[in-house]
Amino acid sequence: MERTKRGLVERLSRRCRYYLLRLIRVRDEQKRVQKGVALGAVMHFIPTPGIGLAFALVVAVFLRANKAATTIANLFAAPAALPMWFLNYWVGSWFVGDTNVSQIQHLEGHGLGVWRFLASQGVGFFIGIAVNMVVWFAVLYYLSGWILRWASTRLHNRRNRPTVVP
């Protein structure tokens, strides 16, 4: 069992490094890559399962974001979609009020119960979408820029390291 866990962690870390290298090596302006990363991740705040990636790519064309970065970020952020929807509800309830807070405790399972709950939230939920998308887009834009610069510098320093001959 220990070996299986370590193998899974190693595979995930290798896959993350691989896609980070892909983002570093993209032949595009860094600002466009940053926009693509931020856009791909924040599109999961909108409850559009199944068509979220296509919607993100259409928006990426209009914002002139990097489509490869949008795709990579969208796929990595997909497991966080359901918690993002509930974050929309909670942020929206700060603006509209806590009228349906007790319903969230009685929600069982996923499937249609989640959709009925989200549809019943109305204006507060959509205010939460707007606020979360703007705030998280800014956070992820600057965070991805910092990570890409750090990784690029680290990769550049590793390549230019003098070789020691024994």
C-alpha positions as a printed NumPy array, in Angstrom:
array([[  0.   ,   0.   ,   0.   ],
       [  2.864,   2.376,   0.801],
       [  4.338,   1.864,  -2.64 ],
       [  1.024,   2.578,  -4.374],
       [  0.557,   5.886,  -2.552],
       [  4.084,   6.994,  -3.326],
       [  3.646,   5.963,  -6.946],
       [  0.477,   8.018,  -7.241],
       [  2.079,  11.069,  -5.638],
       [  5.12 ,  10.755,  -7.879],
       [  2.952,  10.443, -10.983],
       [  0.901,  13.486, -10.026],
       [  3.978,  15.583,  -9.26 ],
       [  5.604,  14.543, -12.546],
       [  2.44 ,  15.428, -14.44 ],
       [  2.262,  18.843, -12.738],
       [  5.915,  19.532, -13.572],
       [  5.318,  18.449, -17.155],
       [  2.426,  20.863, -17.641],
       [  4.306,  23.656, -15.856],
       [  7.171,  23.146, -18.309],
       [  4.648,  23.229, -21.156],
       [  3.374,  26.576, -19.892],
       [  6.905,  27.953, -19.548],
       [  7.85 ,  26.883, -23.067],
       [  4.769,  28.318, -24.754],
       [  5.834,  30.745, -27.454],
       [  3.531,  33.55 , -26.416],
       [  3.613,  36.647, -24.24 ],
       [  3.609,  35.865, -20.545],
       [  0.593,  38.131, -19.977],
       [ -1.458,  36.071, -22.424],
       [ -0.395,  32.861, -20.679],
       [ -1.312,  34.368, -17.299],
       [ -4.728,  35.372, -18.649],
       [ -5.214,  31.846, -19.973],
       [ -4.347,  30.224, -16.644],
       [ -6.606,  32.541, -14.672],
       [ -9.466,  32.26 , -17.147],
       [ -9.291,  28.477, -17.351],
       [ -9.52 ,  28.115, -13.588],
       [-12.22 ,  30.711, -12.867],
       [-14.592,  29.4  , -15.535],
       [-15.527,  26.639, -13.083],
       [-17.36 ,  29.192, -10.943],
       [-20.081,  29.099, -13.609],
       [-22.054,  25.829, -13.278],
       [-21.652,  24.545, -16.833],
       [-20.523,  20.922, -16.487],
       [-19.537,  19.377, -19.773],
       [-19.29 ,  22.595, -21.772],
       [-17.118,  24.636, -19.419],
       [-13.939,  24.055, -21.414],
       [-15.589,  25.047, -24.691],
       [-17.029,  28.153, -23.037],
       [-13.595,  29.011, -21.602],
       [-11.969,  28.672, -25.023],
       [-14.547,  30.978, -26.625],
       [-13.951,  33.591, -23.915],
       [-10.164,  33.112, -24.331],
       [-10.453,  34.135, -27.976],
       [-12.21 ,  37.38 , -27.033],
       [ -9.783,  38.168, -24.186],
       [ -6.779,  37.21 , -26.323],
       [ -5.647,  34.683, -23.736],
       [ -3.479,  31.69 , -24.494],
       [ -5.779,  28.787, -25.342],
       [ -3.305,  26.065, -24.316],
       [ -2.917,  27.649, -20.876],
       [ -6.704,  27.96 , -20.622],
       [ -7.136,  24.277, -21.393],
       [ -4.465,  23.126, -18.929],
       [ -5.798,  25.292, -16.1  ],
       [ -9.386,  24.296, -16.828],
       [ -8.562,  20.6  , -16.636],
       [ -6.569,  20.996, -13.417],
       [ -9.313,  23.067, -11.754],
       [-12.147,  20.712, -12.727],
       [-12.151,  18.725,  -9.45 ],
       [-12.739,  21.965,  -7.526],
       [-15.906,  22.896,  -9.447],
       [-18.449,  21.751,  -6.863],
       [-16.737,  23.55 ,  -3.94 ],
       [-16.52 ,  26.647,  -6.162],
       [-20.301,  26.576,  -6.66 ],
       [-20.868,  26.47 ,  -2.92 ],
       [-18.385,  29.321,  -2.506],
       [-20.575,  31.279,  -4.945],
       [-23.531,  30.654,  -2.688],
       [-21.734,  31.744,   0.462],
       [-20.261,  34.895,  -1.08 ],
       [-23.624,  35.766,  -2.592],
       [-25.33 ,  35.25 ,   0.773],
       [-23.086,  37.964,   2.255],
       [-24.572,  40.421,  -0.235],
       [-28.188,  39.213,  -0.301],
       [-28.617,  37.658,   3.151],
       [-28.649,  34.217,   4.76 ],
       [-32.144,  33.15 ,   3.709],
       [-31.306,  29.568,   2.687],
       [-28.283,  28.677,   4.817],
       [-30.045,  25.778,   6.55 ],
       [-30.721,  24.067,   3.192],
       [-27.051,  23.364,   2.635],
       [-26.947,  21.081,   5.676],
       [-29.77 ,  18.902,   4.306],
       [-28.266,  18.48 ,   0.851],
       [-27.491,  14.82 ,   0.273],
       [-25.431,  13.402,  -2.544],
       [-24.638,  15.105,  -5.767],
       [-26.651,  14.854,  -8.968],
       [-29.985,  16.661,  -9.277],
       [-30.078,  17.721,  -5.617],
       [-27.131,  20.022,  -6.254],
       [-28.807,  21.56 ,  -9.319],
       [-32.087,  22.143,  -7.472],
       [-30.211,  23.766,  -4.614],
       [-28.188,  26.036,  -6.913],
       [-31.266,  27.02 ,  -8.934],
       [-33.14 ,  27.953,  -5.759],
       [-30.5  ,  30.489,  -4.754],
       [-31.353,  33.036,  -7.41 ],
       [-29.717,  36.449,  -7.284],
       [-27.312,  35.706,  -4.429],
       [-25.769,  32.819,  -6.31 ],
       [-25.193,  34.92 ,  -9.437],
       [-23.727,  37.777,  -7.41 ],
       [-21.373,  35.21 ,  -5.889],
       [-20.353,  34.061,  -9.371],
       [-19.513,  37.6  , -10.449],
       [-17.581,  38.487,  -7.284],
       [-15.662,  35.2  ,  -7.174],
       [-14.727,  35.342, -10.838],
       [-13.347,  38.88 , -10.598],
       [-11.46 ,  38.322,  -7.337],
       [-10.05 ,  34.905,  -8.238],
       [ -9.135,  36.003, -11.77 ],
       [ -6.966,  38.781, -10.305],
       [ -5.433,  36.479,  -7.693],
       [ -4.666,  33.7  , -10.183],
       [ -3.384,  36.138, -12.806],
       [ -0.727,  37.523, -10.472],
       [ -0.009,  34.177,  -8.789],
       [  0.471,  32.411, -12.127],
       [  2.795,  35.205, -13.279],
       [  4.9  ,  34.8  , -10.172],
       [  4.999,  30.992, -10.521],
       [  5.866,  31.145, -14.224],
       [  8.691,  33.648, -13.615],
       [ 10.024,  31.571, -10.71 ],
       [  9.913,  28.315, -12.681],
       [ 11.424,  29.914, -15.756],
       [ 14.302,  31.378, -13.731],
       [ 14.865,  28.056, -12.   ],
       [ 14.883,  26.203, -15.314],
       [ 17.248,  28.774, -16.853],
       [ 19.632,  28.563, -13.874],
       [ 19.589,  24.77 , -14.009],
       [ 20.527,  24.794, -17.702],
       [ 23.344,  27.307, -17.243],
       [ 24.874,  25.546, -14.268],
       [ 28.561,  24.785, -14.891],
       [ 29.312,  21.114, -15.261],
       [ 31.829,  19.609, -12.917],
       [ 34.121,  17.023, -14.447],
       [ 35.405,  14.505, -11.876]])
